[in-house]
Structure formats: C-alpha cells, structure tokens
Amino acid sequence: TVYTALNILNHAGIDVPHFPFKTLGVLAAKHDRHHHSMLSGNYASITPLPDIIFGTVE
C-alpha cells in the first residue's frame, strides 16, 4: 500500500511545499523528468540501479 500511495503521488503532479511532503515533491519532479526523456534513458521503474549500471541515468 505504501508503494501504491507513492506511485499515485508521483504520477499526480501535485506540488506539496510543506515538510515531510516536500520530499515527495522532489521525487515527483525527478519522476516527471524520467517520463519526459524516456528516449534517452531513465528506464528503471523502481530503482535507478539499472540506469546507473548501463549509463542511462539522467
């Protein structure tokens, strides 16, 4: 359930400026960049480890 809630927040595009939810905003912004540039890298869905290993992390 925690993973599902974080997944929903990551895809909702909500910007919450208050701690502790501000951290989620940073993660959501990184996730937006991930989807924006799917042609050049950032292919991992749960962890950036495959992108780090294959040099496709942005």
KEKE-3310 file (N, C-alpha, C; in steps of 0.2 Angstrom, whole numbers, plus 5000, padded with zeros to 4 digits):
npx = (5004:5010:5019:5010:5003:5014:5017:5005:5006:5017:5014:5003:5007:5006:5011:5018:5022:5026:5035:5033:5031:5036:5048:5042:5038:5050:5054:5044:5046:5058:5053:5045:5054:5060:5050:5048:5060:5061:5066:5080:5085:5084:5076:5072:5060:5058:5070:5085:5096:5098:5099:5110:5120:5120:5123:5113:5106:5099)
npy = (4994:5006:5008:5009:5021:5030:5029:5034:5047:5051:5051:5060:5074:5083:5097:5099:5109:5108:5101:5084:5082:5089:5082:5072:5080:5083:5070:5068:5077:5073:5061:5066:5071:5059:5052:5062:5061:5048:5042:5044:5038:5033:5022:5013:5007:5006:5007:5016:5009:5000:5010:5017:5007:5004:5017:5026:5035:5050)
npz = (5000:5003:4993:4982:4986:4985:4972:4966:4970:4964:4951:4950:4949:4959:4969:4984:4996:5009:5023:5029:5016:5006:5002:4994:4983:4977:4973:4964:4955:4949:4944:4934:4925:4922:4915:4904:4897:4891:4879:4880:4891:4909:4912:4922:4934:4947:4955:4952:4949:4937:4927:4932:4931:4917:4912:4908:4916:4921)
capx = (5000:5014:5021:5004:5002:5019:5016:5000:5008:5022:5010:4998:5009:5005:5017:5016:5028:5027:5039:5038:5028:5041:5052:5038:5038:5056:5054:5039:5049:5063:5049:5042:5060:5061:5045:5049:5065:5061:5070:5087:5087:5079:5071:5071:5054:5058:5076:5089:5102:5100:5101:5117:5124:5121:5125:5107:5103:5099)
capy = (5000:5012:5009:5011:5028:5034:5029:5038:5054:5053:5052:5065:5080:5088:5100:5100:5113:5108:5095:5080:5080:5092:5077:5069:5084:5082:5064:5068:5081:5068:5056:5069:5071:5052:5051:5066:5059:5041:5040:5044:5035:5033:5016:5009:5009:5006:5009:5019:5005:4998:5015:5018:5002:5005:5024:5029:5039:5057)
capz = (5000:5003:4986:4978:4988:4982:4964:4964:4971:4959:4944:4951:4948:4965:4972:4991:4998:5017:5026:5026:5009:5001:4999:4989:4978:4974:4970:4959:4949:4946:4941:4928:4921:4920:4909:4899:4892:4890:4874:4881:4897:4914:4910:4928:4937:4955:4957:4947:4948:4930:4923:4934:4928:4910:4910:4905:4921:4920)
cpx = (5004:5017:5016:5003:5007:5019:5011:5002:5013:5019:5005:5000:5007:5011:5015:5022:5030:5031:5033:5036:5032:5045:5049:5038:5044:5057:5049:5042:5054:5059:5047:5048:5061:5056:5046:5055:5066:5065:5078:5090:5082:5074:5069:5064:5054:5064:5080:5095:5103:5102:5108:5122:5126:5122:5119:5104:5104:5099)
cpy = (5006:5013:5011:5019:5032:5034:5033:5046:5056:5054:5058:5072:5085:5090:5102:5103:5112:5101:5091:5079:5084:5087:5073:5073:5084:5076:5064:5072:5077:5063:5059:5069:5064:5050:5056:5064:5051:5038:5040:5041:5035:5028:5012:5012:5010:5009:5011:5014:5002:5004:5018:5014:5003:5012:5027:5034:5046:5061)
cpz = (5000:4996:4982:4979:4985:4975:4962:4965:4966:4952:4944:4949:4953:4968:4979:4994:5006:5019:5029:5018:5004:4998:4993:4982:4974:4970:4964:4953:4946:4942:4934:4923:4918:4914:4903:4894:4892:4884:4875:4887:4903:4913:4916:4931:4944:4958:4951:4945:4941:4926:4925:4931:4921:4907:4907:4910:4920:4926)
residu = (THR:VAL:TYR:THR:ALA:LEU:ASN:ILE:LEU:ASN:HIS:ALA:GLY:ILE:ASP:VAL:PRO:HIS:PHE:PRO:PHE:LYS:THR:LEU:GLY:VAL:LEU:ALA:ALA:LYS:HIS:ASP:ARG:HIS:HIS:HIS:SER:MET:LEU:SER:GLY:ASN:TYR:ALA:SER:ILE:THR:PRO:LEU:PRO:ASP:ILE:ILE:PHE:GLY:THR:VAL:GLU)
# end
